[in-house]
Structure formats: C-alpha cells, structure tokens
C-alpha cells in the first residue's frame, strides 16, 4: 500500500473518523431547508475567510467553498427530483 495524500477539501481526515462523515450526520439531523442554510453559511464563511489567507492566497478556502456549493446544488436536485 502506498502513501495516500490527505484530501483536506473533499474528505478531511479529522471529519471521517469512524463509520460516518460528520457532514452526513449533520444532514440527517436537519430538515432539508435547515441543511441548505447550513451549506450556505459555510459557503459564506469560506468566501469571507479566503480574503485574509496569505499562505496560499486563500485557494484552499475557495476549493472548500466550491465543495459546499456543489453539495448545495446536489441537494437542490434531490429536492426537485
């Protein structure tokens, strides 16, 4: 087995300990509308944070924003299906 580079955007190790990912537990505990609000809040957080990151120019936070935006869009599709 080779070394697997941690993926801090799609599946951070600190959020995937155990059988379930934290995001899945959060989604299961909320209404559809509540989860959409949670996703929007995280998108806003990463947008505002990226402007103050100097080490990587905020690129990691922008990638996280995109991840939450894609999750938001996928969640819209589930609701309208």
Secondary structure, 3 states (H helix, E strand, C coil): CCCCCCCCCCCCHHHCCCCCCHHHHHHHCCCHHHHHHHHHHHHHHHHHHHCCCCCCCCHHHHHHHHHHHHHHHHHHHHHHC
